[in-house]
Amino acid sequence: MTAKIQTRWVAMKNSDTGYQGYLALPPAGKGPGIVLYQEIFGVNGHIRGVAEQYAQDGFVVLAPDMFWRGAQKVELGYEGADRERALELMKSLKPEEIQADVKAAVATLRALPEVAGQKVGAVGYCLGGRLAYFSAALTDVNAAVSYYGGGIQDNLQVVDKIKVPMQFHYAENDHAIPLEAVEKVKAAFGDRAEFFVYPGAQHGFNCWDRASYHPRSAALAHGRTLEFFAQNLYAQ
């Protein structure tokens, strides 16, 4: 029988402004922490499912509501009006606010008794892939993983600030992130990060609710992410 995980929404540390995150606890009730950054579609059913997936793997997972200033706990689909709304919310984000929210999310997770001084990582998808990258540069996370993070190639000025292990996952046929952009990020990191490009995959390949879902690539990437976090977040 699969052990039950527990979930709840929690307020961010030092914040009385409505900023919250979806928390998923592993069956053991405690463990290393992972901040899980959303796609542009909010902390929707898929992102909550991913949080619970990593919790089942043994991690304390916090998925912050990054759109809270524009629409709290928004849940959007992937086509039509929902997609347009998602793009509007993404464009409304301000760099200084994003940085503050990223720092608050990491601080909140570290302060939870369920984490209790253990290591903390970051992982994100799409918009969240870029936020995981910035977490590695701007916070004290111990490791970070970025899935098809858009715009990283245009924000390489913070690469030298990243002193922790990083792992990147990209799709071969990503309409938003051409392979030239991937090569630009790889060149900036040199041998200081791991990179994986998935043949035949498209943007969003990890999301089982999207038409671009690519099960083989998603399975490979998840396995590599778990191995990476196992190596870098558990005490040796």
Contacts in CASP RR format, 6 or more apart in sequence:
PFRMAT RR
TARGET T0000
AUTHOR 0000-0000-0000
METHOD contacts of the structure
MODEL  1
MTAKIQTRWVAMKNSDTGYQGYLALPPAGKGPGIVLYQEIFGVNGHIRGV
AEQYAQDGFVVLAPDMFWRGAQKVELGYEGADRERALELMKSLKPEEIQA
DVKAAVATLRALPEVAGQKVGAVGYCLGGRLAYFSAALTDVNAAVSYYGG
GIQDNLQVVDKIKVPMQFHYAENDHAIPLEAVEKVKAAFGDRAEFFVYPG
AQHGFNCWDRASYHPRSAALAHGRTLEFFAQNLYAQ
2 56 0 8 1.000
3 27 0 8 1.000
4 27 0 8 1.000
5 24 0 8 1.000
5 25 0 8 1.000
5 26 0 8 1.000
5 27 0 8 1.000
5 52 0 8 1.000
5 55 0 8 1.000
5 56 0 8 1.000
6 24 0 8 1.000
6 25 0 8 1.000
6 29 0 8 1.000
7 22 0 8 1.000
7 23 0 8 1.000
7 24 0 8 1.000
7 25 0 8 1.000
7 48 0 8 1.000
7 51 0 8 1.000
7 52 0 8 1.000
7 55 0 8 1.000
8 22 0 8 1.000
8 23 0 8 1.000
9 20 0 8 1.000
9 21 0 8 1.000
9 22 0 8 1.000
9 23 0 8 1.000
9 73 0 8 1.000
10 20 0 8 1.000
10 21 0 8 1.000
10 23 0 8 1.000
10 62 0 8 1.000
10 108 0 8 1.000
10 112 0 8 1.000
11 18 0 8 1.000
11 19 0 8 1.000
11 20 0 8 1.000
11 108 0 8 1.000
12 18 0 8 1.000
12 19 0 8 1.000
12 20 0 8 1.000
12 21 0 8 1.000
12 64 0 8 1.000
12 101 0 8 1.000
12 104 0 8 1.000
12 105 0 8 1.000
12 108 0 8 1.000
13 104 0 8 1.000
13 107 0 8 1.000
13 108 0 8 1.000
13 111 0 8 1.000
14 104 0 8 1.000
14 107 0 8 1.000
15 104 0 8 1.000
18 68 0 8 1.000
18 72 0 8 1.000
19 64 0 8 1.000
19 65 0 8 1.000
19 68 0 8 1.000
19 101 0 8 1.000
19 104 0 8 1.000
20 64 0 8 1.000
20 65 0 8 1.000
20 68 0 8 1.000
20 72 0 8 1.000
20 73 0 8 1.000
21 43 0 8 1.000
21 62 0 8 1.000
21 63 0 8 1.000
21 64 0 8 1.000
21 65 0 8 1.000
21 105 0 8 1.000
21 108 0 8 1.000
22 43 0 8 1.000
22 47 0 8 1.000
22 48 0 8 1.000
22 51 0 8 1.000
22 62 0 8 1.000
22 63 0 8 1.000
22 65 0 8 1.000
23 51 0 8 1.000
23 60 0 8 1.000
23 61 0 8 1.000
23 62 0 8 1.000
23 63 0 8 1.000
23 112 0 8 1.000
24 48 0 8 1.000
24 51 0 8 1.000
24 52 0 8 1.000
24 54 0 8 1.000
24 55 0 8 1.000
24 60 0 8 1.000
24 61 0 8 1.000
24 63 0 8 1.000
25 55 0 8 1.000
25 60 0 8 1.000
25 114 0 8 1.000
26 55 0 8 1.000
26 56 0 8 1.000
26 57 0 8 1.000
26 58 0 8 1.000
26 59 0 8 1.000
26 60 0 8 1.000
27 56 0 8 1.000
27 58 0 8 1.000
28 58 0 8 1.000
29 60 0 8 1.000
29 114 0 8 1.000
30 60 0 8 1.000
30 113 0 8 1.000
30 114 0 8 1.000
30 115 0 8 1.000
30 116 0 8 1.000
30 118 0 8 1.000
31 58 0 8 1.000
31 59 0 8 1.000
31 60 0 8 1.000
31 114 0 8 1.000
31 115 0 8 1.000
31 116 0 8 1.000
31 118 0 8 1.000
32 58 0 8 1.000
32 59 0 8 1.000
32 60 0 8 1.000
32 115 0 8 1.000
32 118 0 8 1.000
32 119 0 8 1.000
32 120 0 8 1.000
32 121 0 8 1.000
32 229 0 8 1.000
32 233 0 8 1.000
32 234 0 8 1.000
33 59 0 8 1.000
33 60 0 8 1.000
33 61 0 8 1.000
33 62 0 8 1.000
33 109 0 8 1.000
33 115 0 8 1.000
33 118 0 8 1.000
33 119 0 8 1.000
33 120 0 8 1.000
33 121 0 8 1.000
33 233 0 8 1.000
34 54 0 8 1.000
34 59 0 8 1.000
34 60 0 8 1.000
34 61 0 8 1.000
34 62 0 8 1.000
34 109 0 8 1.000
34 120 0 8 1.000
34 121 0 8 1.000
34 122 0 8 1.000
34 123 0 8 1.000
34 229 0 8 1.000
34 233 0 8 1.000
35 61 0 8 1.000
35 62 0 8 1.000
35 63 0 8 1.000
35 64 0 8 1.000
35 105 0 8 1.000
35 106 0 8 1.000
35 109 0 8 1.000
35 120 0 8 1.000
35 121 0 8 1.000
35 122 0 8 1.000
35 123 0 8 1.000
35 132 0 8 1.000
35 135 0 8 1.000
35 141 0 8 1.000
36 47 0 8 1.000
36 50 0 8 1.000
36 51 0 8 1.000
36 54 0 8 1.000
36 61 0 8 1.000
36 62 0 8 1.000
36 63 0 8 1.000
36 122 0 8 1.000
36 123 0 8 1.000
36 124 0 8 1.000
37 63 0 8 1.000
37 64 0 8 1.000
37 66 0 8 1.000
37 122 0 8 1.000
37 123 0 8 1.000
37 124 0 8 1.000
37 125 0 8 1.000
37 127 0 8 1.000
37 128 0 8 1.000
37 129 0 8 1.000
37 131 0 8 1.000
37 132 0 8 1.000
37 135 0 8 1.000
38 44 0 8 1.000
38 47 0 8 1.000
38 63 0 8 1.000
38 64 0 8 1.000
38 65 0 8 1.000
38 66 0 8 1.000
38 67 0 8 1.000
38 124 0 8 1.000
38 125 0 8 1.000
38 127 0 8 1.000
38 128 0 8 1.000
39 46 0 8 1.000
39 47 0 8 1.000
39 86 0 8 1.000
39 125 0 8 1.000
39 126 0 8 1.000
39 127 0 8 1.000
39 128 0 8 1.000
39 204 0 8 1.000
39 207 0 8 1.000
40 76 0 8 1.000
40 86 0 8 1.000
40 87 0 8 1.000
40 89 0 8 1.000
40 90 0 8 1.000
40 126 0 8 1.000
40 127 0 8 1.000
41 47 0 8 1.000
41 75 0 8 1.000
41 76 0 8 1.000
41 77 0 8 1.000
41 78 0 8 1.000
41 82 0 8 1.000
41 83 0 8 1.000
41 86 0 8 1.000
42 65 0 8 1.000
42 66 0 8 1.000
42 67 0 8 1.000
42 74 0 8 1.000
42 75 0 8 1.000
42 76 0 8 1.000
42 86 0 8 1.000
42 89 0 8 1.000
43 63 0 8 1.000
43 64 0 8 1.000
43 65 0 8 1.000
43 73 0 8 1.000
43 74 0 8 1.000
43 75 0 8 1.000
44 74 0 8 1.000
44 75 0 8 1.000
44 76 0 8 1.000
44 77 0 8 1.000
45 75 0 8 1.000
45 209 0 8 1.000
46 207 0 8 1.000
46 208 0 8 1.000
46 209 0 8 1.000
47 63 0 8 1.000
47 125 0 8 1.000
48 63 0 8 1.000
50 63 0 8 1.000
50 125 0 8 1.000
50 206 0 8 1.000
51 61 0 8 1.000
51 62 0 8 1.000
51 63 0 8 1.000
52 61 0 8 1.000
53 222 0 8 1.000
54 61 0 8 1.000
54 123 0 8 1.000
55 61 0 8 1.000
57 226 0 8 1.000
59 229 0 8 1.000
59 233 0 8 1.000
60 109 0 8 1.000
60 112 0 8 1.000
60 114 0 8 1.000
60 115 0 8 1.000
62 105 0 8 1.000
62 108 0 8 1.000
62 109 0 8 1.000
62 112 0 8 1.000
64 101 0 8 1.000
64 104 0 8 1.000
64 105 0 8 1.000
64 108 0 8 1.000
65 72 0 8 1.000
65 73 0 8 1.000
65 74 0 8 1.000
66 93 0 8 1.000
66 98 0 8 1.000
66 101 0 8 1.000
66 127 0 8 1.000
66 128 0 8 1.000
66 131 0 8 1.000
67 74 0 8 1.000
67 89 0 8 1.000
67 93 0 8 1.000
68 101 0 8 1.000
69 92 0 8 1.000
69 97 0 8 1.000
70 89 0 8 1.000
70 92 0 8 1.000
71 89 0 8 1.000
74 85 0 8 1.000
74 89 0 8 1.000
76 82 0 8 1.000
76 83 0 8 1.000
76 85 0 8 1.000
76 86 0 8 1.000
77 83 0 8 1.000
77 86 0 8 1.000
77 209 0 8 1.000
78 207 0 8 1.000
78 209 0 8 1.000
78 210 0 8 1.000
78 211 0 8 1.000
90 127 0 8 1.000
98 131 0 8 1.000
98 134 0 8 1.000
99 134 0 8 1.000
99 138 0 8 1.000
102 131 0 8 1.000
102 134 0 8 1.000
102 135 0 8 1.000
102 138 0 8 1.000
102 139 0 8 1.000
103 138 0 8 1.000
103 139 0 8 1.000
106 120 0 8 1.000
106 122 0 8 1.000
106 135 0 8 1.000
106 139 0 8 1.000
106 140 0 8 1.000
106 141 0 8 1.000
107 139 0 8 1.000
109 115 0 8 1.000
109 120 0 8 1.000
110 117 0 8 1.000
110 120 0 8 1.000
110 140 0 8 1.000
118 233 0 8 1.000
118 235 0 8 1.000
119 142 0 8 1.000
119 143 0 8 1.000
119 232 0 8 1.000
119 233 0 8 1.000
119 234 0 8 1.000
119 235 0 8 1.000
120 140 0 8 1.000
120 141 0 8 1.000
120 142 0 8 1.000
120 233 0 8 1.000
121 135 0 8 1.000
121 141 0 8 1.000
121 142 0 8 1.000
121 143 0 8 1.000
121 144 0 8 1.000
121 229 0 8 1.000
121 232 0 8 1.000
121 233 0 8 1.000
122 131 0 8 1.000
122 132 0 8 1.000
122 135 0 8 1.000
122 136 0 8 1.000
122 139 0 8 1.000
122 141 0 8 1.000
122 143 0 8 1.000
122 144 0 8 1.000
122 145 0 8 1.000
123 129 0 8 1.000
123 132 0 8 1.000
123 144 0 8 1.000
123 145 0 8 1.000
123 146 0 8 1.000
123 147 0 8 1.000
123 225 0 8 1.000
123 229 0 8 1.000
124 131 0 8 1.000
124 132 0 8 1.000
124 145 0 8 1.000
124 146 0 8 1.000
124 147 0 8 1.000
124 149 0 8 1.000
125 147 0 8 1.000
125 148 0 8 1.000
125 149 0 8 1.000
125 204 0 8 1.000
125 206 0 8 1.000
125 207 0 8 1.000
126 147 0 8 1.000
126 148 0 8 1.000
126 149 0 8 1.000
126 150 0 8 1.000
126 203 0 8 1.000
126 204 0 8 1.000
127 149 0 8 1.000
127 150 0 8 1.000
128 146 0 8 1.000
128 147 0 8 1.000
128 149 0 8 1.000
129 146 0 8 1.000
129 147 0 8 1.000
129 148 0 8 1.000
129 149 0 8 1.000
129 150 0 8 1.000
129 152 0 8 1.000
130 146 0 8 1.000
130 149 0 8 1.000
130 150 0 8 1.000
130 151 0 8 1.000
130 152 0 8 1.000
130 155 0 8 1.000
132 144 0 8 1.000
132 145 0 8 1.000
132 146 0 8 1.000
132 149 0 8 1.000
133 144 0 8 1.000
133 146 0 8 1.000
133 149 0 8 1.000
133 152 0 8 1.000
133 155 0 8 1.000
133 158 0 8 1.000
133 162 0 8 1.000
133 166 0 8 1.000
134 155 0 8 1.000
134 158 0 8 1.000
135 141 0 8 1.000
135 144 0 8 1.000
136 143 0 8 1.000
136 144 0 8 1.000
136 162 0 8 1.000
136 164 0 8 1.000
136 166 0 8 1.000
137 158 0 8 1.000
137 159 0 8 1.000
137 161 0 8 1.000
137 162 0 8 1.000
138 158 0 8 1.000
138 161 0 8 1.000
141 164 0 8 1.000
142 164 0 8 1.000
142 165 0 8 1.000
142 232 0 8 1.000
142 233 0 8 1.000
143 164 0 8 1.000
143 165 0 8 1.000
143 166 0 8 1.000
143 167 0 8 1.000
143 228 0 8 1.000
143 229 0 8 1.000
143 232 0 8 1.000
143 233 0 8 1.000
144 162 0 8 1.000
144 164 0 8 1.000
144 165 0 8 1.000
144 166 0 8 1.000
144 167 0 8 1.000
145 166 0 8 1.000
145 167 0 8 1.000
145 168 0 8 1.000
145 169 0 8 1.000
145 225 0 8 1.000
145 228 0 8 1.000
145 229 0 8 1.000
146 152 0 8 1.000
146 166 0 8 1.000
146 167 0 8 1.000
146 168 0 8 1.000
146 169 0 8 1.000
147 169 0 8 1.000
147 204 0 8 1.000
147 206 0 8 1.000
147 221 0 8 1.000
148 169 0 8 1.000
148 170 0 8 1.000
148 171 0 8 1.000
148 174 0 8 1.000
148 176 0 8 1.000
148 177 0 8 1.000
148 203 0 8 1.000
148 204 0 8 1.000
148 205 0 8 1.000
149 177 0 8 1.000
150 176 0 8 1.000
150 177 0 8 1.000
150 181 0 8 1.000
151 177 0 8 1.000
151 181 0 8 1.000
152 181 0 8 1.000
152 185 0 8 1.000
153 177 0 8 1.000
153 181 0 8 1.000
153 182 0 8 1.000
153 184 0 8 1.000
153 185 0 8 1.000
156 184 0 8 1.000
156 185 0 8 1.000
156 188 0 8 1.000
159 188 0 8 1.000
159 189 0 8 1.000
162 192 0 8 1.000
164 232 0 8 1.000
165 193 0 8 1.000
165 194 0 8 1.000
165 228 0 8 1.000
165 232 0 8 1.000
166 189 0 8 1.000
166 192 0 8 1.000
166 193 0 8 1.000
166 194 0 8 1.000
167 193 0 8 1.000
167 194 0 8 1.000
167 195 0 8 1.000
167 196 0 8 1.000
167 224 0 8 1.000
167 225 0 8 1.000
167 228 0 8 1.000
168 182 0 8 1.000
168 185 0 8 1.000
168 186 0 8 1.000
168 193 0 8 1.000
168 194 0 8 1.000
168 195 0 8 1.000
168 196 0 8 1.000
169 196 0 8 1.000
169 198 0 8 1.000
169 206 0 8 1.000
169 221 0 8 1.000
169 224 0 8 1.000
169 225 0 8 1.000
170 177 0 8 1.000
170 179 0 8 1.000
170 182 0 8 1.000
170 195 0 8 1.000
170 196 0 8 1.000
170 197 0 8 1.000
170 198 0 8 1.000
171 177 0 8 1.000
171 197 0 8 1.000
171 198 0 8 1.000
171 200 0 8 1.000
171 201 0 8 1.000
171 202 0 8 1.000
171 203 0 8 1.000
171 204 0 8 1.000
171 205 0 8 1.000
171 212 0 8 1.000
171 214 0 8 1.000
171 217 0 8 1.000
172 179 0 8 1.000
172 197 0 8 1.000
172 198 0 8 1.000
172 199 0 8 1.000
172 200 0 8 1.000
172 201 0 8 1.000
173 200 0 8 1.000
173 201 0 8 1.000
173 202 0 8 1.000
174 201 0 8 1.000
174 202 0 8 1.000
174 203 0 8 1.000
175 202 0 8 1.000
175 203 0 8 1.000
176 203 0 8 1.000
177 203 0 8 1.000
179 197 0 8 1.000
182 195 0 8 1.000
182 197 0 8 1.000
185 195 0 8 1.000
186 193 0 8 1.000
186 195 0 8 1.000
189 195 0 8 1.000
194 224 0 8 1.000
194 228 0 8 1.000
196 220 0 8 1.000
196 221 0 8 1.000
196 224 0 8 1.000
198 205 0 8 1.000
198 214 0 8 1.000
198 217 0 8 1.000
198 220 0 8 1.000
198 221 0 8 1.000
200 214 0 8 1.000
200 217 0 8 1.000
201 212 0 8 1.000
201 214 0 8 1.000
201 217 0 8 1.000
202 212 0 8 1.000
202 214 0 8 1.000
203 212 0 8 1.000
204 210 0 8 1.000
204 212 0 8 1.000
204 213 0 8 1.000
205 212 0 8 1.000
205 213 0 8 1.000
205 214 0 8 1.000
205 217 0 8 1.000
205 218 0 8 1.000
205 221 0 8 1.000
206 213 0 8 1.000
206 217 0 8 1.000
206 218 0 8 1.000
206 221 0 8 1.000
206 222 0 8 1.000
207 213 0 8 1.000
208 215 0 8 1.000
208 218 0 8 1.000
END
